[in-house]
């Protein structure tokens, strides 16, 4: 990893299209996510500490744990960053001046290309697998522990919960429609190992996915998605989520009509990095909590 954890947390933006998007999804998990940024500020927020010397000690211990290669924290961070970075077709600089004003999607339609449903499904499943494997790395358990991950989803809160909410809404409902779970299961079952190998995200993270070969990894991906379908369908049902309801809330920061949902999905894919943003926050929180326990 090129940057230390305190730098990654210090560099998180207070406002961006990613932050606007996540704030728009607050209706799904009200009050769960606050955009806590800055390493010292995060320590204070997580621990409630005000003593400078203790804050310093917690920070140093958290940095030490992150730098310890026998732990899985850097690997988890790499996964969060990589599943977000493989699809960036538009430069963030071109969008930076759009923060704080509504972005008219029409101007970007010629710059983004909606993915076919199968490619979108593979990306959705790979993000889910990245979450599962990162969870295992953070908690020091084997990377194929699907059962432990599924059991933990009921305990997800804060930045971890809003990340999964965004996965369901932005990578599931908007591009694939209200039946994204059954459609996803069907499409992933029709995917060949050769098709999987052509996916840019898979190429980047394949070594982190359990399985001895592409066929084995594809099987693990399908099994992971199938195991989480109950949690995802429960979230959709409990909040009565539909693509239209999600888009209605996203219209706080982006102008889009209902017949352009595939373009909206493509735009959000290239213009936001919610996995990296909330993943950095999740890691910081876990490191700080462990540092406090060890001090």
Secondary structure, 3 states (H helix, E strand, C coil): CCCCHHHHHHCCCCCCHHHHHHHHHHHCCCCCCCCCCCHHHHHHHHHCCCCHHHHHHHHHHHHHHHHCCCCCHHHHHHHHHHHHHCCCCCCHHHHHCCCCCCEEHHHHCCCCCCCCHHHHHHHHHHHHHHHHHHHHHHHCCCCCCHHHHHHHHCCCCHHHHHHHHHHHHHHHHHHHCCCHHHHHHHHHHCCCHHHHHCCHHHHHHHHHCCCCCHHHHHHHHHHHHHHHHHHHHHHHHHCCCCHHHHHHHHCCCEECCHHHHHHHHHHHHHHCCHHHHHHHHHHHHHHHHHHHHHC
